[in-house]
Amino acid sequence: MSEVVPPDERDPMTSQERKRFRVRVVMATVATVVVVGGGASMLAHCARNPRVDDASDAELAQGQQLYRTYCGLCHGDEGEGYAADDANALANQDFLVSVSDEFLTQAIAEGHPGTAMAAYHEDRGGPLDDGEIGAIVALIRSWQEEDMAAMPDPGAGDAQRGAQVFAQECASCHGARGQGDTAISLNHPVFLASASDAQIRYAIAKGRGGTPMPAFEGELAEQTIDDLVALIRSWEPSEAPRPTTGGPSAAAVDGPVIINPDGEAPDFPELREGRYVPSEAVADALHQGRRMIILDARTASDYAHFHLPGSIPSPYYEVESIMERLPRDGTWIIAYCACPHAASGRVMDFLREHDFPNTAVLDEGVLHWRDEGFPVVVGDAPGTLEDAE
C-alpha cells in the first residue's frame, strides 16, 4: 500500500513529485560536475531544504545511491513505503516531523532484531559505516517539507487502563502485545530505547496521513492517549538491549554450499505462482536428507540470530558474489528472507536471469518458518539439523 499524498492546489506538481524532482536535480548536478570537472557550487540557483543545509550535494547523491541499494527494496525507492509487507513510509510527513536524526540513525544502525528490519552498521555485521548511514539519514531528511512538530510530553498515564484501549483500537495492527502484525512492533527494545514518550504520543494523536494509521486526536480523550503511551513505555525492558556483533563465520561464507550433496533431489509440489515453496515441503526435504542449497537473503547481521539449518549467507545486495559458488547442475536453490519475499525474490530472480532454473522462494519467509516451529540454527555457522533448535 503506497502513501497517498494529495496534490498541492498551488502547484501542478504533487509533493511526491517534488521530492523526486529534488533528488533528481542533485543526482544530475553531481553527474554534470563530474563530467565537466568543474568545482562550482552545486545547486546554487535552486532553493535548498533548510533542514539539509549541512548536507552536501555529494552526500545527498551518495545517500540516494545507498538508499536505492539497501532500503528501497522494502521502503520504496522514494520512501513511499510498503514495497515489502508492512515496511513503513519513510517520506511520510507526519513521520518526518516527529523523529530526530538520532532516531533514524539508530534504526538503520541497530535494526530491530527478530523482525524484518535488520541492523546495517558494520559493527553489527552489516554493510554500512557511520558516514554512509549519515548520508542515508540526510537523504531521508531531505524529503521533509514541513517544520518539525511541537511535541509536548504526555501527562501521567495508567498502563492498565491503556491495555484495555490498546486491545480495542491498536492490537489488530500492532499485535496483542505490541509485537507487530500488519504494523510496526511497538514493544521492540530498540524502538523503545530510541523513541521518546512525546514522539509516541504524537504518532497516536496525529496518525500517519495516507497510511492505515489513523489520527486518534479527537477520537480518544487526551487522558486515554496518555494511558496508551504509559502502556507502550511499560514494555521497555529494565536493561538496555545488548547490541549484536559480527556476522556469519568463515565456514558460512567460504564453506560448502550444498546440503546433503549425496542425497536425491527434493520432491517439491508445484510452486505457488511459479515462485513459492511451502515451509512444510522444505522442512520435509531437510529431514529426508535431500540435496539442495538454501540461501539466506537477509542482511548478514541477521544470520547469527537464527537461520535455516545448512543455509549460507547471500545478502540481496551481494548475490553476484555467491553466484560464483553455485553449481550449474540443476540442484534446487531455495532463498529466504524475513520481509517475507522481497529480498529472497530479488535473489531468486537474479539467479533465474543467470540460468539457474530450479530456484524458489520460501513462502512466508523465515519468521513464519520459526513461528511455526520448524528448525533453526542460532550462531554464525551454518549448522545441521542436529544443531537446530
Secondary structure as GFF3:
##gff-version 3
##sequence-region A 1 389
A	DSSP	alpha_helix	15	36	.	.	.	ID=ss1
A	DSSP	three_ten_helix	50	52	.	.	.	ID=ss2
A	DSSP	alpha_helix	57	70	.	.	.	ID=ss3
A	DSSP	alpha_helix	72	75	.	.	.	ID=ss4
A	DSSP	alpha_helix	93	96	.	.	.	ID=ss5
A	DSSP	alpha_helix	101	110	.	.	.	ID=ss6
A	DSSP	three_ten_helix	122	124	.	.	.	ID=ss7
A	DSSP	alpha_helix	130	142	.	.	.	ID=ss8
A	DSSP	alpha_helix	159	169	.	.	.	ID=ss9
A	DSSP	alpha_helix	171	174	.	.	.	ID=ss10
A	DSSP	alpha_helix	189	194	.	.	.	ID=ss11
A	DSSP	alpha_helix	197	206	.	.	.	ID=ss12
A	DSSP	alpha_helix	222	234	.	.	.	ID=ss13
A	DSSP	alpha_helix	250	254	.	.	.	ID=ss14
A	DSSP	beta_strand	276	277	.	.	.	ID=ss15
A	DSSP	alpha_helix	279	287	.	.	.	ID=ss16
A	DSSP	beta_strand	293	296	.	.	.	ID=ss17
A	DSSP	alpha_helix	300	303	.	.	.	ID=ss18
A	DSSP	beta_strand	312	313	.	.	.	ID=ss19
A	DSSP	alpha_helix	319	323	.	.	.	ID=ss20
A	DSSP	beta_strand	333	336	.	.	.	ID=ss21
A	DSSP	alpha_helix	342	353	.	.	.	ID=ss22
A	DSSP	beta_strand	359	362	.	.	.	ID=ss23
A	DSSP	alpha_helix	365	371	.	.	.	ID=ss24
A	DSSP	three_ten_helix	385	387	.	.	.	ID=ss25
###
